[in-house]
Amino acid sequence: MSKNSLRMGEYGALELFVEQSRMAGGIINPEMRDRVFASIGRTVQIPVWDPNSNIAVTTSRSCTVADAENVSKLYTVTFANVSSGFTMVPNLYHNNEFSYEDDWIMKYRTMEDKLGDALDVLAVTALGTAQSQVFAQQLGYTVTGNSVQVPYTKRVNIFGDVKGMMRANRYRADGLHIVGNAGCEAVVRNLQIFGAQNAQNLNNEFAGCRLHYTNNVANAAASGGTSYSGAFFAVAPGMVGFLSRVSRPELARTKTRLGHEWGTEVLPGLGLEFGFHYYETVGDMSAIAGNASADMICDKKEHFGFSLDVAFITAYNASISTIANPIIHADIEESANPTIAFPVKTLA
């Protein structure tokens, strides 16, 4: 009966970062991930290379080979914290229709959903900050505010065209990751209605793409009489990553004589290892549930806290205003008179 009270969201942007941080050849390797997880208390810096503009190609041989030194820098990782938790009063469930376990699971899953959504928002923000400002080829589209504007009539072409834009920017066009909202998903599903017997096979538009969905990718605001019904980020494979760390007592699994306990635990709905803090208190619990708890003037309360420091990393760019980035954002325009079906293309 309570199914509608807990509707878990989709965290497509978070899924993208976690997935790419675990892929071979990505910007995050297992050694870095493990080292950062235990890095609390110090600044995390990652060595990176600037593009080498000192190497030149000439048209004649020479007895002298010129220097062409690389330039390295330290990229400082910036962390954000996400924390949540809940409490339980074990004796509240005496003569209660719901058991301790029922209430614990409902609170836990609600908390897990809130944490997932908060992480997803941070991931979307990271994508927006790092979206490319440089387009070697716009392929007939208009770019406004570093976002590709997709006319309604070209919505069926954009997933193929964004591959061309990515390739023109010298990134791999195969295996693109698409992080889109509900409007983006609607376009993808419309493309999927074309069967094998249709002369227009539009499935190739998004063939090879890894699709992720989230409600945290917002549509652009209506402007100049144009409204928008969808948006997405296209991300080249292996170009983003996720790092996390826990506190010192969580890492050390500290326990105190006062009943406090710290440790780490993987939250199954998110697949991420969080730090946890558990402790007990006593006090007046009579006001928790009205008449059902009126007699609980002195009782025990359990506290469950979960926390994680996170960093959503995008590939280092020495000058984002002049060097293309492996993330392209697109806004899909809406039509006042949408096309219900596409005409079958006939060949001469």
Secondary structure, DSSP 4 states (H G I P E B T S, - for coil): --GGG-----BHHHHHHHHHHTSTTSS--HHHHHHHHT-TTS--EEEEEPP-------SS--S-PPP----EEEEEPPPEEEEEEEEE-GGGGTT-SS-HHHHHHHHHHHHHHHHHHHHHHHHHHHHHHH--S--S--TT-EEETTEEEE-GGGTTTHHHHHHHHHHHTTS--TT-EEEE-HHHHHHHHHHTT--TTSS--GGGGTTTPEEEEBTTSPPPPPBTTB-EEEEEEEE-TT-EEEEEE--HHHHHT-B-TTS-EEEEEEETTTTEEEEEEEEEEEE--TTSSGGGGTT-SSEEEEEEEEEEEEEEEE---S-TTTS--SEEEEEEEP-SS--SSPPPPPP-
